[in-house]
Amino acid sequence: MNTRAKRLVLPLGGVVIASTVVGASLATSAEAAPERKTHSLSSTKSAKAVAGNWTASKLKAAKHYTEDAGASGKFKTSKKAAADGKSGLVAPTDVNRSAGRAKNVNLPTTVGRVFFEVDGQPYYCSGSAIESKFKNLVATAGHCVYDTDKNKPVDNFVFIPGYYETKAPWGIYVGAKMHTHYDFDVFEDYDRDYSFVNVYNGIKQTDKGWVDAGRLSDNVGAQGFAWNQKLGKNVFAFGYPTGPHLDGNKAYTGETMKHCYGKTYAGPAVPKYKVEEGVAIKCAFTPGSSGGPLLLQYSNSKRVGYLNGVVSLALDTDGNQRYDRVSSPYFDGETAGIYKYASNLWTGKFAG
């Protein structure tokens, strides 16, 4: 994939594997990581305070993050995203638990809301737990973790898997470090609008106070990871759409997880967000779904598949004021290199 400005970098090859860590063949390129930008989100000492910041009333007050969420108009077709090496897979982990059902689809326990603050105001997007060595990794959209206006991470980032009406059934997971692509961090290039976030052990509040809820993927499982895949494959998209359509129709509440299903294709080019090689599926999700996973080979019985994209933008492609597509970055070898680094990073337990 040619990155905008679009920096000239060597392609990062991949191999097909089935382990909890991206293979050693990626190590040299990933460690050099000219394409990766990493930022700290919170320390172990501050994690409990960050979790305690998200009271039920504050969770309820959080708004979908619309600053970077959607676009409308007649779009040209983007250039077809191209693989920069061999395709690869990292196997998922299921824990045989359910987050409920929706239209005969078993909803994944890995998916939830990410909450964060910008200028002291609470917002949310969607996200999912993905496979990692230390069971501590979340995938979401880059714009749901990094404030490109201020060139810094958002504040008080947490992930709540299985979120439902302010409930955190498997605990609150405070963000420790975020990793995104250089081109998103520096150039605000939405062809790279993804982020991998390491989180601390979960925190639950009981009548005895805050307790350690354990590691994220031990509790909810983890989606696998896929890169350099061909377009034209069926994927499920999951997330928490909330925002109204552009015509004011409010189809979703945001309190429950929703899904879409469709084939990936070379989606619309969106100059506003520098999308030139985007991937899209037909889907009526609205803002709030940003960061939700696009899953290949989703197993309805095990509730896991392979993460092969994240919802980036909700698009109205025919100008009728109703969102009809969602876009995602194409996951290539550079994406795999960033994921590989994040998937091997230990963040520790929260203090206290």
C-alpha positions as CSV (number, residue, x, y, z in Angstrom):
1,M,0.0,0.0,0.0
2,N,1.4,3.4,-0.9
3,T,1.1,5.7,2.0
4,R,0.3,9.4,1.5
5,A,3.1,12.0,1.3
6,K,2.9,9.0,1.1
7,R,6.2,8.0,2.6
8,L,8.4,5.6,0.7
9,V,9.0,2.6,3.0
10,L,10.0,-1.0,2.3
11,P,7.1,-3.4,2.1
12,L,6.8,-5.6,5.2
13,G,6.3,-9.2,4.3
14,G,4.1,-11.7,6.3
15,V,3.5,-15.4,6.6
16,V,0.5,-17.5,7.5
17,I,0.7,-18.5,11.2
18,A,-1.5,-19.7,13.9
19,S,-0.1,-18.5,17.2
20,T,-0.7,-15.8,19.7
21,V,2.1,-13.6,18.4
22,V,2.8,-12.4,14.9
23,G,5.7,-14.5,13.6
24,A,9.4,-13.9,14.0
25,S,9.6,-13.1,10.2
26,L,8.2,-9.7,11.1
27,A,10.5,-9.0,13.9
28,T,13.3,-7.0,12.2
29,S,11.0,-4.7,10.3
30,A,8.7,-4.2,13.3
31,E,11.4,-3.4,15.7
32,A,12.8,-0.7,13.3
33,A,9.1,0.4,12.9
34,P,9.6,3.6,10.9
35,E,5.8,3.6,10.4
36,R,4.8,3.2,14.1
37,K,4.1,6.0,16.6
38,T,3.6,5.0,20.2
39,H,2.2,7.2,23.0
40,S,1.6,6.6,26.7
41,L,-2.0,7.0,27.9
42,S,-1.8,6.5,31.7
43,S,0.5,5.0,34.4
44,T,-0.2,2.1,36.7
45,K,-0.4,4.6,39.6
46,S,-3.2,6.6,37.8
47,A,-5.1,3.6,36.4
48,K,-7.5,3.3,39.3
49,A,-8.3,7.0,39.3
50,V,-8.9,6.8,35.5
51,A,-11.4,3.9,36.0
52,G,-13.1,5.7,38.9
53,N,-13.6,8.7,36.7
54,W,-16.1,6.8,34.6
55,T,-19.1,6.7,36.9
56,A,-22.5,5.5,35.6
57,S,-23.7,9.0,35.1
58,K,-20.6,9.9,33.1
59,L,-20.8,6.8,30.9
60,K,-24.4,7.7,30.2
61,A,-23.5,11.3,29.4
62,A,-20.8,10.3,26.9
63,K,-21.5,11.3,23.2
64,H,-20.5,9.6,20.1
65,Y,-17.4,11.2,18.7
66,T,-18.6,13.0,15.6
67,E,-15.6,15.3,15.0
68,D,-14.1,12.7,12.7
69,A,-16.8,10.2,11.9
70,G,-18.7,10.7,8.6
71,A,-18.9,12.3,5.2
72,S,-21.5,12.7,2.5
73,G,-21.4,13.3,-1.3
74,K,-20.7,11.8,-4.6
75,F,-17.3,10.1,-4.2
76,K,-14.9,8.7,-6.7
77,T,-13.8,5.1,-6.2
78,S,-10.6,4.8,-4.4
79,K,-7.5,3.0,-5.8
80,K,-7.7,-0.6,-5.0
81,A,-5.6,-1.3,-1.9
82,A,-2.7,-3.6,-2.7
83,A,-1.0,-6.2,-0.6
84,D,2.7,-5.4,0.2
85,G,3.7,-9.0,0.9
86,K,2.2,-12.4,1.7
87,S,-1.1,-12.7,3.5
88,G,-1.1,-13.8,7.1
89,L,-3.3,-14.8,10.0
90,V,-3.0,-14.9,13.8
91,A,-5.5,-17.3,15.4
92,P,-8.3,-16.0,17.7
93,T,-9.1,-17.2,21.2
94,D,-12.7,-17.9,22.3
95,V,-13.9,-18.3,25.9
96,N,-17.4,-19.8,25.1
97,R,-19.3,-16.8,26.5
98,S,-22.1,-14.8,25.0
99,A,-22.8,-11.1,24.8
100,G,-26.3,-11.9,23.6
101,R,-28.0,-12.3,20.2
102,A,-29.1,-10.0,17.4
103,K,-31.1,-11.3,14.4
104,N,-29.8,-14.8,14.8
105,V,-26.2,-13.6,15.2
106,N,-24.3,-14.4,18.4
107,L,-22.7,-11.2,19.5
108,P,-19.0,-11.3,20.4
109,T,-17.9,-10.7,24.0
110,T,-14.7,-9.1,22.7
111,V,-16.6,-6.0,21.4
112,G,-17.4,-3.0,23.5
113,R,-17.2,0.7,23.8
114,V,-14.1,2.8,24.3
115,F,-14.6,5.9,26.4
116,F,-12.3,8.9,26.5
117,E,-12.3,12.7,27.1
118,V,-11.5,15.6,24.8
119,D,-11.4,19.1,26.4
120,G,-13.0,17.6,29.5
121,Q,-16.0,16.3,27.6
122,P,-16.8,12.5,27.6
123,Y,-17.1,10.7,24.3
124,Y,-17.1,7.1,23.1
125,C,-16.4,4.9,20.1
126,S,-16.4,1.1,19.6
127,G,-13.5,-1.4,19.9
128,S,-12.6,-5.0,20.3
129,A,-10.1,-7.2,22.2
130,I,-7.6,-8.9,19.8
131,E,-5.1,-11.6,20.2
132,S,-1.8,-10.8,22.1
133,K,0.8,-12.5,24.1
134,F,-0.2,-10.9,27.4
135,K,-4.0,-10.8,26.7
136,N,-4.1,-7.0,27.0
137,L,-4.8,-5.6,23.5
138,V,-7.7,-3.6,22.0
139,A,-8.2,-2.5,18.4
140,T,-10.1,0.7,17.6
141,A,-10.0,3.6,15.1
142,G,-7.0,5.9,15.4
143,H,-9.2,9.0,15.7
144,C,-10.8,7.4,18.9
145,V,-7.4,7.5,20.7
146,Y,-5.4,10.3,19.1
147,D,-6.6,13.9,18.9
148,T,-5.1,15.1,15.6
149,D,-6.2,18.7,16.3
150,K,-3.9,18.9,19.4
151,N,-1.4,16.3,18.3
152,K,-1.7,14.2,21.4
153,P,-3.7,11.2,22.8
154,V,-7.2,11.7,24.2
155,D,-7.6,11.7,28.0
156,N,-8.8,9.0,30.4
157,F,-9.1,6.2,27.8
158,V,-10.9,3.0,28.9
159,F,-12.4,0.0,27.2
160,I,-15.6,-1.7,28.4
161,P,-16.2,-5.0,26.7
162,G,-19.8,-6.1,26.5
163,Y,-21.0,-2.6,27.4
164,Y,-24.7,-2.4,28.0
165,E,-26.6,0.6,29.5
166,T,-23.7,1.7,31.7
167,K,-22.9,-1.8,32.8
168,A,-19.4,-3.3,32.6
169,P,-19.9,-7.0,32.9
170,W,-16.2,-8.0,32.6
171,G,-14.7,-4.9,34.2
172,I,-13.1,-1.6,33.0
173,Y,-9.8,-1.8,31.2
174,V,-7.7,1.4,31.4
175,G,-5.5,2.3,28.4
176,A,-1.7,2.1,29.0
177,K,-0.1,2.7,25.6
178,M,-1.5,3.4,22.1
179,H,0.2,2.5,18.8
180,T,-0.8,4.0,15.5
181,H,0.7,4.6,12.0
182,Y,3.1,7.5,11.5
183,D,0.9,8.8,8.6
184,F,-2.2,9.0,10.8
185,D,-0.3,10.6,13.7
186,V,1.6,13.1,11.6
187,F,-0.4,13.6,8.4
188,E,-4.0,12.7,9.6
189,D,-4.2,10.2,6.8
190,Y,-7.4,8.1,7.3
191,D,-6.0,5.3,5.1
192,R,-4.2,4.6,8.4
193,D,-7.1,5.3,10.8
194,Y,-6.4,2.4,13.2
195,S,-4.8,2.0,16.6
196,F,-3.8,-0.8,18.9
197,V,-4.1,-0.1,22.6
198,N,-2.5,-2.0,25.4
199,V,-4.6,-2.0,28.6
200,Y,-4.0,-2.8,32.2
201,N,-5.8,-5.7,34.0
202,G,-9.5,-5.0,34.4
203,I,-10.9,-3.2,37.4
204,K,-14.2,-3.9,39.0
205,Q,-15.9,-2.0,41.8
206,T,-17.4,-4.1,44.6
207,D,-18.8,-3.4,48.1
208,K,-15.2,-3.9,49.2
209,G,-13.8,-1.4,46.8
210,W,-11.9,-1.7,43.6
211,V,-10.6,-5.2,42.8
212,D,-8.4,-6.7,40.0
213,A,-10.7,-8.3,37.4
214,G,-7.8,-10.0,35.6
215,R,-6.6,-9.9,32.0
216,L,-8.8,-8.7,29.2
217,S,-8.7,-11.7,26.8
218,D,-8.8,-14.2,29.7
219,N,-12.2,-12.8,30.4
220,V,-13.7,-12.1,27.0
221,G,-11.5,-13.9,24.4
222,A,-9.7,-12.3,21.6
223,Q,-10.3,-11.8,17.8
224,G,-7.6,-13.1,15.6
225,F,-5.7,-10.8,13.2
226,A,-5.4,-10.9,9.3
227,W,-3.4,-8.8,6.9
228,N,-2.8,-8.6,3.1
229,Q,-6.1,-10.2,2.4
230,K,-7.9,-10.0,-1.0
231,L,-10.9,-7.8,-1.3
232,G,-14.3,-9.3,-2.1
233,K,-14.5,-11.4,1.1
234,N,-17.5,-11.4,3.4
235,V,-17.0,-9.7,6.8
236,F,-19.1,-8.9,9.9
237,A,-18.9,-5.4,11.3
238,F,-19.8,-4.9,15.0
239,G,-20.2,-1.7,16.9
240,Y,-22.3,0.8,18.8
241,P,-23.8,3.2,16.3
242,T,-25.6,6.1,18.0
243,G,-25.6,9.2,15.9
244,P,-28.6,10.1,13.7
245,H,-28.5,9.9,10.0
246,L,-27.9,13.2,8.3
247,D,-31.6,13.6,7.7
248,G,-32.2,13.4,11.5
249,N,-33.5,9.8,11.5
250,K,-32.1,8.1,14.7
251,A,-32.0,4.4,14.0
252,Y,-29.9,3.4,16.9
253,T,-29.6,4.0,20.7
254,G,-26.0,3.2,21.1
255,E,-26.8,1.2,24.2
256,T,-26.7,-2.2,22.5
257,M,-24.2,-3.8,20.0
258,K,-25.3,-4.0,16.4
259,H,-23.9,-5.7,13.3
260,C,-23.6,-5.5,9.5
261,Y,-22.6,-8.1,7.0
262,G,-21.1,-7.6,3.5
263,K,-18.3,-8.0,1.0
264,T,-15.3,-5.7,1.1
265,Y,-14.5,-3.7,-1.9
266,A,-12.4,-0.7,-3.0
267,G,-14.5,2.0,-1.3
268,P,-15.0,5.7,-1.9
269,A,-12.1,8.1,-2.0
270,V,-12.7,10.7,0.6
271,P,-10.4,13.8,0.1
272,K,-11.5,15.4,3.3
273,Y,-9.9,12.6,5.2
274,K,-7.1,11.8,2.7
275,V,-8.7,8.4,2.0
276,E,-7.2,7.2,-1.3
277,E,-7.1,3.4,-0.9
278,G,-10.0,2.7,1.4
279,V,-12.0,-0.5,1.9
280,A,-15.7,-0.4,2.4
281,I,-18.8,-2.5,2.9
282,K,-22.5,-1.7,2.5
283,C,-23.7,-0.9,6.1
284,A,-26.1,1.7,7.6
285,F,-24.0,2.2,10.7
286,T,-23.9,5.8,12.0
287,P,-21.2,7.6,14.1
288,G,-20.5,5.8,17.3
289,S,-19.6,2.7,15.4
290,S,-16.1,4.0,14.7
291,G,-13.4,1.6,15.9
292,G,-15.7,-1.5,15.7
293,P,-14.1,-4.6,14.1
294,L,-14.5,-5.9,10.6
295,L,-14.1,-9.7,11.1
296,L,-13.3,-12.3,8.5
297,Q,-14.5,-15.9,8.9
298,Y,-16.6,-15.1,11.9
299,S,-17.8,-18.2,13.8
300,N,-21.3,-17.8,15.1
301,S,-20.8,-20.6,17.6
302,K,-17.3,-19.5,18.9
303,R,-18.0,-15.7,18.4
304,V,-14.6,-15.0,17.1
305,G,-13.0,-14.5,13.7
306,Y,-10.0,-12.5,12.2
307,L,-9.8,-8.7,12.6
308,N,-9.2,-7.4,9.1
309,G,-10.2,-3.7,9.5
310,V,-11.9,-1.3,11.8
311,V,-14.8,1.1,11.1
312,S,-13.3,4.4,10.3
313,L,-16.0,6.6,8.6
314,A,-19.7,6.4,8.1
315,L,-20.5,7.5,4.5
316,D,-23.5,8.7,2.6
317,T,-22.5,7.8,-0.9
318,D,-25.6,8.8,-2.8
319,G,-26.3,12.1,-1.2
320,N,-29.7,11.1,0.2
321,Q,-28.7,12.1,3.8
322,R,-28.6,8.5,5.0
323,Y,-25.4,6.7,5.8
324,D,-25.1,3.6,3.6
325,R,-21.4,2.5,3.8
326,V,-18.7,2.3,6.4
327,S,-15.0,2.5,5.4
328,S,-11.9,0.9,6.9
329,P,-8.2,1.1,6.3
330,Y,-6.7,-1.8,4.4
331,F,-4.6,-3.9,6.8
332,D,-1.3,-4.6,5.1
333,G,2.2,-5.6,6.2
334,E,2.9,-2.2,7.9
335,T,-0.3,-2.7,9.9
336,A,0.9,-6.2,10.9
337,G,4.3,-4.7,12.0
338,I,2.5,-2.2,14.3
339,Y,0.2,-5.0,15.6
340,K,3.2,-7.3,16.2
341,Y,4.9,-4.7,18.4
342,A,1.7,-4.0,20.4
343,S,0.8,-7.7,20.7
344,N,4.1,-8.4,22.6
345,L,4.0,-5.5,25.0
346,W,3.4,-6.2,28.7
347,T,1.7,-3.4,30.6
348,G,1.3,-4.8,34.1
349,K,-1.4,-4.7,36.6
350,F,-3.0,-1.6,38.0
351,A,-1.6,-0.2,41.3
352,G,-3.7,-0.4,44.4
